[in-house]
Amino acid sequence: MDAVIPATFVGPEVAFTGTEDPEAHLTAFHTHMMLVGGSDAVRCKLFMSTLVGTAMDWFISLPDGHVTSFPQLMKLFREQYIVNRAPPSISYDLFDVRQYQGESLKEFLNRFGAQVVRLNIKSEEMMVHAFRKGIVPGPFSESLIRNHPKTFGEIRRRVVAHIAAEGEVYEKRACVVPTRPHAPGRPQPLRVHEATTEKKTPTKQQLYQPRKPQTRGHARENVPPRHEFIVELKDLIAIPNIAERLKMPAKSDKKLGPNKNAWCEFHQAFGHPIRNCLALGHQLDELVKSSFLNDYLAESQGALNSTTSGEDQGHEIPVHGEVHTIAGGFSGGG
């Protein structure tokens, strides 16, 4: 205790009151002394300066001459406060790290990486499996399922690329799309009174053309293109970040289509299957055009199917019955 400490020597800025983890305190003290150096006697004297309250009372209670070296002092210190030591961590604690609701991907990655360092995990396979288990369902988790990463470093790089892509998509959605200017010299439409007073030119009499058969319900040009996804439609619309972008229809007790045994999970009604649901198809087509569903699209779609089979016709319209008509007949009457 007679060792002289130089005036320019800076002591460690840590304090131990008797309730903290002794191993954490010794680690902080050793880190500081490795930077500034000092003899064994200087370490003992500086370590005493880090004790506060009941911890200082314990050190003062030691008999004179009882401490002869710094390793002996560390041993006495550990034995005195062994009850404060944190329980040893095991590698399987990494599987308890889960992404919180509303936590960003960047925040979860930093928290997961800190736990990897604390547990001293060396197995890349364990780190990859624990990260995939802890992340919430979404576009990034779906990409990990489709393309399995090999190492945790690969996950870090893919997270950075995903965050950059999300930022670019957000900027695209936030920008204002300019309107197309009107072409010069385009003729203006006639007003109502001009159209009615305009002299009609005689036209040749049209030959009789048989009326083309028309489809009931929605016009064929209003049928949306059909996209192929990696999951079923009923599971796709149940994903939270997709469900909040869909405009759910009001529930109806009526049969919405000709197929009384087909159930639509989107309308929650019978009459047509969900794969033929026009209302859902239009909304999903808009989300595909905005690149929001890129992570859910099948890799090879081929040509989009813009036509539907006969079972599509007339769905989403309550069916009350059919009216049959006869067109044509004898030109001379009778």
C-alpha positions in Angstrom: 0.0 0.0 0.0 3.1 2.2 0.1 3.3 2.4 -3.7 3.4 5.9 -5.1 1.0 6.8 -8.0 2.2 9.4 -10.4 0.3 12.7 -10.5 -0.4 12.3 -14.2 -1.8 8.8 -13.8 -5.6 8.6 -14.6 -7.6 6.1 -12.6 -10.5 4.0 -13.9 -13.9 5.8 -14.0 -15.8 2.8 -12.6 -17.4 2.2 -9.2 -18.6 -0.8 -7.3 -21.1 -0.5 -4.5 -21.5 -4.1 -3.6 -24.6 -4.9 -5.7 -23.1 -5.1 -9.2 -21.6 -8.1 -11.0 -18.0 -8.6 -9.7 -16.9 -10.1 -13.0 -18.2 -7.1 -15.0 -16.4 -4.7 -12.6 -13.1 -6.6 -12.8 -13.4 -6.7 -16.6 -13.8 -2.9 -16.8 -10.9 -2.4 -14.4 -8.5 -4.7 -16.3 -9.4 -3.0 -19.6 -8.4 0.4 -18.2 -5.2 -0.9 -16.6 -4.2 -2.5 -19.9 -4.3 0.9 -21.5 -2.4 2.9 -18.8 -0.2 0.1 -17.3 1.0 0.0 -13.7 2.7 -2.4 -11.3 1.0 -4.9 -9.1 1.0 -2.6 -6.1 -0.4 0.3 -8.2 -3.3 -2.0 -9.3 -4.2 -2.9 -5.7 -4.2 0.8 -4.7 -6.2 1.9 -7.7 -8.7 -1.0 -7.3 -9.4 0.3 -3.8 -10.4 3.7 -5.3 -13.1 2.0 -7.3 -14.9 0.7 -4.2 -17.9 2.6 -2.8 -20.2 2.2 0.2 -20.4 -1.3 1.7 -17.7 -2.5 -0.8 -15.3 0.0 0.7 -16.3 -1.1 4.2 -15.5 -4.7 3.3 -12.0 -3.7 2.0 -11.2 -1.7 5.1 -12.2 -4.7 7.3 -9.5 -6.9 5.8 -6.6 -7.4 8.3 -3.4 -5.4 7.8 -0.9 -7.3 5.6 -3.6 -9.8 4.5 -3.4 -8.8 0.8 0.0 -9.5 -0.7 -0.7 -9.4 -4.4 -3.4 -8.2 -6.9 -4.4 -11.8 -7.9 -5.0 -12.5 -4.2 -7.2 -9.4 -4.0 -9.2 -10.4 -7.0 -9.8 -13.9 -5.5 -11.0 -12.3 -2.2 -13.2 -9.9 -4.2 -14.9 -12.7 -6.2 -15.5 -14.8 -3.1 -17.1 -11.9 -1.3 -19.5 -11.0 -4.0 -20.0 -14.3 -5.8 -23.8 -14.1 -5.2 -24.0 -11.1 -7.5 -22.5 -12.9 -10.5 -24.8 -13.2 -13.5 -25.9 -16.7 -14.4 -23.8 -18.2 -17.2 -25.3 -17.9 -20.6 -25.8 -20.8 -22.9 -25.7 -20.8 -26.7 -29.4 -21.8 -27.0 -30.4 -18.5 -25.4 -29.9 -17.0 -28.9 -33.2 -18.7 -30.0 -35.1 -16.5 -27.4 -34.2 -13.3 -29.3 -37.4 -12.4 -31.2 -38.2 -9.3 -33.2 -40.7 -7.1 -31.4 -43.9 -5.7 -32.9 -43.0 -2.5 -34.6 -39.3 -3.0 -34.3 -37.4 -2.2 -37.5 -35.2 -4.8 -39.2 -32.1 -2.7 -38.5 -32.9 -2.5 -34.8 -33.5 -6.2 -34.6 -30.3 -7.0 -36.4 -28.2 -4.9 -34.0 -29.9 -6.5 -31.0 -29.4 -10.0 -32.4 -25.7 -9.3 -33.2 -25.1 -8.0 -29.7 -26.5 -11.2 -28.2 -24.3 -13.2 -30.6 -21.2 -11.4 -29.2 -22.3 -11.8 -25.6 -22.9 -15.5 -25.9 -19.7 -16.0 -28.0 -21.6 -18.0 -30.7 -19.2 -19.5 -33.3 -21.6 -21.7 -35.3 -22.8 -20.0 -38.4 -25.5 -22.5 -38.9 -26.9 -21.8 -35.4 -26.8 -18.0 -36.0 -28.6 -18.3 -39.3 -31.3 -20.7 -37.9 -31.9 -18.5 -34.8 -32.2 -15.3 -36.9 -34.8 -16.9 -39.3 -36.8 -18.1 -36.3 -36.8 -14.8 -34.5 -37.7 -12.5 -37.4 -41.4 -11.6 -37.9 -43.3 -12.7 -41.1 -42.8 -10.3 -44.0 -41.1 -9.8 -47.3 -37.6 -10.2 -45.9 -38.4 -13.4 -44.0 -40.1 -14.8 -47.2 -36.8 -14.0 -49.1 -34.8 -16.0 -46.5 -37.2 -19.0 -47.0 -36.8 -18.9 -50.8 -33.0 -18.4 -50.7 -31.4 -19.8 -47.6 -28.3 -17.8 -46.4 -25.2 -19.7 -45.6 -23.6 -17.3 -43.0 -24.6 -14.6 -40.7 -22.5 -12.2 -42.7 -24.6 -12.9 -45.7 -27.7 -12.0 -43.7 -26.2 -8.7 -42.7 -25.5 -7.8 -46.4 -29.0 -8.8 -47.4 -30.5 -6.7 -44.7 -28.5 -3.7 -45.9 -29.7 -4.2 -49.4 -33.3 -4.7 -48.3 -33.3 -1.5 -46.3 -31.9 0.4 -49.2 -34.6 -1.0 -51.5 -37.4 -0.2 -49.1 -36.1 3.4 -48.9 -36.1 3.7 -52.7 -39.6 2.3 -52.9 -40.8 4.8 -50.3 -39.3 7.7 -52.2 -41.0 6.5 -55.4 -44.4 6.4 -53.6 -43.9 9.8 -52.1 -43.0 11.6 -55.3 -45.7 13.4 -57.3 -46.4 11.9 -60.7 -46.8 14.7 -63.3 -49.9 14.7 -65.4 -49.7 14.2 -69.2 -50.1 17.5 -71.1 -53.0 17.8 -73.6 -52.0 17.3 -77.2 -52.3 20.5 -79.2 -55.1 20.7 -81.8 -57.2 18.0 -80.3 -60.9 18.5 -81.3 -63.1 19.5 -78.4 -66.2 17.3 -77.8 -69.5 18.7 -78.9 -71.9 20.1 -76.4 -75.3 18.5 -76.0 -77.3 21.1 -78.0 -74.7 21.1 -80.8 -74.8 17.4 -81.1 -78.6 17.4 -81.3 -78.9 20.2 -83.8 -76.1 19.0 -86.1 -77.4 17.9 -89.5 -77.0 14.2 -89.9 -75.6 12.8 -93.2 -77.5 9.9 -94.7 -75.8 6.6 -94.3 -76.3 3.4 -96.1 -78.6 0.9 -94.5 -76.7 -1.6 -92.5 -77.2 -5.2 -93.3 -78.7 -7.4 -90.5 -76.0 -8.5 -88.1 -76.8 -11.1 -85.5 -76.4 -9.9 -81.9 -73.3 -11.2 -80.3 -73.8 -13.1 -77.1 -73.0 -11.1 -74.0 -71.7 -12.3 -70.7 -73.6 -11.6 -67.6 -72.1 -9.7 -64.7 -68.8 -7.8 -65.1 -67.6 -7.0 -68.6 -64.7 -9.1 -69.8 -62.5 -6.0 -70.2 -62.8 -5.4 -66.5 -61.3 -8.8 -65.6 -57.9 -8.2 -63.9 -54.8 -10.1 -64.9 -54.2 -13.2 -62.8 -50.8 -13.3 -61.0 -49.2 -16.3 -59.6 -47.9 -16.1 -56.0 -45.7 -18.3 -53.9 -48.5 -18.7 -51.3 -52.2 -19.3 -51.6 -54.5 -16.3 -51.9 -56.2 -17.0 -48.6 -52.9 -17.1 -46.8 -51.6 -14.0 -48.8 -54.5 -11.8 -47.7 -54.0 -12.9 -44.1 -50.4 -11.4 -43.9 -50.7 -8.2 -41.7 -48.8 -5.7 -43.9 -50.8 -6.9 -47.0 -54.2 -7.0 -45.2 -53.9 -3.4 -44.1 -53.6 -2.3 -47.7 -56.7 -4.2 -48.9 -60.2 -2.7 -48.8 -62.2 -5.5 -47.3 -65.8 -5.7 -48.6 -68.8 -5.7 -46.3 -70.0 -9.2 -45.4 -73.2 -10.3 -47.3 -75.6 -13.2 -46.7 -76.4 -13.4 -50.5 -74.8 -15.8 -52.9 -72.3 -13.8 -54.9 -72.1 -15.9 -58.1 -73.4 -19.0 -59.9 -71.3 -21.6 -57.9 -73.3 -22.1 -54.7 -70.6 -24.4 -53.2 -67.6 -22.2 -53.9 -66.4 -20.1 -50.9 -64.6 -16.7 -51.2 -62.3 -16.0 -48.2 -62.1 -12.3 -49.3 -65.9 -11.7 -49.4 -66.7 -14.3 -46.7 -69.5 -15.5 -48.9 -70.5 -18.3 -51.3 -70.9 -18.0 -55.0 -67.3 -18.0 -56.4 -63.8 -19.2 -55.4 -61.2 -16.7 -54.2 -59.0 -17.3 -57.3 -61.9 -15.9 -59.4 -62.6 -12.9 -57.1 -62.6 -9.7 -59.3 -62.6 -7.3 -56.4 -59.5 -9.0 -54.9 -57.9 -9.4 -58.3 -58.0 -5.6 -59.0 -56.5 -4.7 -55.7 -53.7 -7.3 -55.9 -52.9 -6.1 -59.4 -52.5 -2.5 -58.1 -50.1 -3.8 -55.4 -48.1 -5.8 -57.9 -47.8 -2.7 -60.2 -46.5 -0.7 -57.2 -43.9 -3.4 -56.6 -45.2 -4.0 -53.1 -45.8 -7.8 -53.7 -42.5 -8.5 -55.5 -41.3 -10.8 -52.7 -44.5 -12.9 -53.0 -44.6 -13.3 -56.8 -43.7 -16.7 -58.3 -40.3 -16.5 -60.0 -41.7 -17.8 -63.3 -45.2 -16.6 -64.2 -45.2 -16.7 -68.0 -47.9 -14.7 -69.6 -50.5 -13.2 -67.3 -53.9 -14.7 -67.8 -56.3 -11.8 -68.6 -59.3 -14.1 -69.3 -61.3 -16.3 -67.0 -63.4 -19.4 -67.5 -67.1 -19.5 -67.5 -67.3 -19.8 -63.7 -66.0 -16.3 -63.4 -68.9 -14.8 -65.1 -71.6 -13.2 -63.0 -69.9 -13.6 -59.7 -70.0 -10.9 -57.0 -73.6 -10.1 -58.3 -76.5 -11.7 -56.3 -78.2 -14.3 -58.6 -82.0 -14.0 -58.7 -82.8 -15.9 -61.9 -82.5 -15.8 -65.7 -84.5 -14.3 -68.5 -84.4 -15.9 -72.0 -85.2 -13.9 -75.1 -85.5 -14.7 -78.8 -84.0 -12.3 -81.4 -84.8 -12.2 -85.1 -88.0 -13.6 -86.8 -89.8 -13.3 -90.1 -89.2 -10.0 -91.9 -92.8 -9.9 -93.2 -94.5 -10.6 -90.0 -96.8 -13.6 -89.2 
